[in-house]
Amino acid sequence: MPRTPDELRELVEGYLAELPLHPELGTLEEPVRYSLGGKRVRPVLCLAAGEAAGGDLDRVMPAAAAVELVHSFSLVHDDLPALDDDAERRGQPSVWAAYGEATAILAGDALVAEAFRLALGCGADVACELVDATLGMIGGQQRDLEGGHDLAELHRLKTGALFSASIMCGIRAAGVPETEHPPWRAFAAELGLLFQVVDDILDGDGYVVEVGAERARELADGAAERAEQRLEEIPADTSVLGDIVARLAARTS
């Protein structure tokens, strides 16, 4: 019986709480751990995909944690005054507001390095998947700073790349051969679009500004429907991933 999203989230929380960090980080350990809040959407997806593909969760978990650390790195740096200038995240001071800008930069650097250390432990293919996604996410952030880029392409990189990595790192850690990857990648692409459009609906920006709230809702519903269709093409028990799709489509925060 596959684990529920809530059960997977509990496993992620326990793993991250006990995650040993490199001792050379010294006092950076505190801001690094401080940054690791959130809903754990990406690592839960990674675990759910890995388990659906027949992988052992002990093998997939480091990959899931690596994806979450990259996500945390991106938020720590995005919050900096030079980028989004957000002094608060999740109702608390952001890392730079709590520890200073210089320490926040170094904490973000440490997060991404720790992420790649974990990913490499799962195999070079997992690490390469995460590296590609991280570079895509960074490229998307630069496009956002520049402005004037196609919104779909911007979000495919800035948001979608790491959602794709959440799924693909999970199935790579589970040992799924390359020939079976296409439907998983197609599912991951729709999932990333779904998350971003719903995020824009909740925030009233992005797709809502570009196409209007009604059309944005249609885009979200279409992405959710296509994601479900992609899951049907995968010869595995993907019911937990289907549950996550439904939750993302219906989320209100």
URWODA-V890669 format. One record per pair of residues at least 12 apart in sequence whose C-alpha atoms are under 7 Angstrom apart, sorted by the first residue. I is the first residue (numbers start at 0). GAP is how many residues later the second one is. D is the distance in Angstrom with one decimal. If there is no record, write none. Layout:
((I;GAP;D) (I;GAP;D))
This chain:
((3;236;6.2) (4;39;6.5) (4;235;6.8) (7;36;5.8) (7;39;7.0) (8;31;6.5) (8;35;5.9) (15;49;7.0) (27;79;6.2) (30;64;6.6) (30;76;6.3) (31;75;5.4) (31;79;6.7) (34;37;6.4) (34;60;6.5) (35;36;6.2) (41;25;6.8) (41;26;6.3) (41;121;6.5) (41;124;5.5) (42;21;4.3) (42;22;6.1) (42;24;6.3) (42;25;5.8) (42;123;6.5) (44;121;6.0) (44;122;6.2) (45;18;5.3) (45;120;4.6) (45;121;5.1) (45;123;6.6) (45;124;4.5) (46;13;6.3) (46;14;6.6) (46;17;6.3) (46;123;6.0) (47;192;6.5) (47;193;6.3) (48;118;5.7) (48;121;5.5) (48;122;6.0) (49;120;4.3) (49;121;4.8) (49;123;6.9) (49;124;5.3) (51;184;6.0) (51;185;5.6) (51;186;5.7) (52;118;6.1) (52;121;6.4) (52;123;6.9) (52;183;6.5) (53;120;6.4) (54;119;4.0) (55;118;6.7) (58;114;6.6) (59;110;5.9) (59;113;5.4) (59;114;6.5) (61;56;5.5) (61;57;6.6) (61;60;7.0) (62;55;6.5) (62;56;5.3) (62;59;6.5) (62;106;6.2) (62;107;6.7) (63;102;6.9) (63;106;6.9) (65;49;4.1) (65;50;6.6) (65;52;5.7) (65;53;5.8) (66;48;6.9) (66;99;6.3) (68;42;5.6) (68;43;6.4) (68;46;5.5) (69;41;6.6) (69;42;5.3) (69;45;6.1) (72;35;4.5) (72;38;5.5) (72;39;6.0) (75;19;6.2) (75;28;6.5) (75;32;5.8) (76;28;6.4) (76;31;6.2) (78;15;6.8) (79;16;6.4) (79;21;6.8) (121;51;6.1) (124;47;6.9) (125;43;5.2) (125;46;6.0) (125;47;6.4) (128;36;6.2) (128;40;6.4) (129;35;5.8) (132;28;4.8) (132;29;5.4) (132;32;6.1) (133;28;6.9) (135;21;5.1) (135;22;6.8) (135;25;6.1) (136;20;5.0) (136;21;4.3) (136;22;6.7) (136;24;6.0) (136;25;7.0) (137;20;6.9) (138;18;6.9) (139;14;5.4) (139;17;4.8) (139;18;4.3) (140;17;5.9) (158;33;6.4) (158;37;6.8) (159;29;6.5) (159;32;4.3) (159;33;6.5) (162;25;6.3) (162;29;5.4) (163;21;6.7) (163;24;4.8) (163;25;6.2) (166;21;6.2) (182;47;6.0) (182;50;6.6) (182;51;6.5) (185;44;6.6) (186;40;5.1) (186;43;5.2) (186;44;6.6) (189;33;5.3) (189;36;6.6) (189;37;5.3) (190;32;7.0) (190;36;6.2) (192;30;6.5) (193;26;5.1) (193;29;5.3) (193;30;6.1) (193;55;6.8) (194;53;6.4) (196;19;6.5) (196;23;5.7) (197;22;6.3) (197;51;6.8) (200;12;6.6) (200;15;6.9) (201;50;6.9) (201;51;6.9) (219;29;6.9) (223;21;6.4) (223;25;6.5) (227;14;6.4))
